[in-house]
Amino acid sequence: MLYNNLEAWKWQLGFQKSTTAICDGIHEIYNYVFIYLIFVFFFFYMVLRLILKRFYLDLMRRGHRQSREDQLYLYHRVSILKLTHNSFLEFIWTFIPVIILSVIATPSFVLLYSMDEIIEPSITLKIIGHQWYWEYDYINIWGDVKNYESWMIPESDLEKGELRLLEVDKAPTLPADTHIRLLITSADVIHSWTIPSVGVKIDAVPGRLNQGTIFFHVTGIHYGQCSEICGVNHGFMPIKIISTL
């Protein structure tokens, strides 16, 4: 029971389990950058602690009001440590952030360009956002087209085991291990077609056709929601995709 509770907390507090290579890359770069964030946090914590200990607390012990003697004392301490007009220190605190940003930027750009790369797709899924439902045009390599609308199932009509605010009456079924192209637009206002476990978040903009790609490496059901505030029923236009062999 304890193990099950810990597993439930893990997925509620962290990322959803990845289902595509792009989502794997997003999780990896998050963990990669987090290491540097921890280093930077503790470094500046120690620097601030050192400053408070050596200068501010010393002056607090001598009284709240800084006299001329206190100012000379502080200047003397800073001069001894050579923290002012120190060219080497100025070079270090400029050079190290540049190195850290470069190390972080390299894998970020690799992931960014891999997300934009569109390999010759076997299937094209056109997605049109409406207030407040999704419309799908499913086009395969033989040119067959299927068109249908996807509406949220009201809570009163849910069956046992179905998820509130996430179940829809019709969901696209897409094959795994297949390159799928997404074409996304909107018929009225700006929406955002987002599935966290797939690593996809693409805006649906009226008059504009945005493009993305999906390559499922697992089968299952993937849920998402519109993540752009699009009106009064914004929270009632969920996304459901089924990946199968």
Secondary structure, 3 states (H helix, E strand, C coil): CHHHHHHHHHHHHCCCCCCEHHHHHHHHHHHHHHHHHHHHHHHHHHHHHHHHHHHHHHHHHCCCCCCHHHHHHHHHHHHHHCCCCCHHHHHHHHHHHHHHHHHHHHHHHHHHHHHHCCCCCCEEEEEEEECCEEEEEEECCCCCEEEEEECECCHHHCCCCCCCCCCECCCCEEECCCCEEEEEEECCCCEEEEEHHHCEEEEECECCCEEEEECECCCEEEEEEECCCCCCCHHHCEEEEEEEC
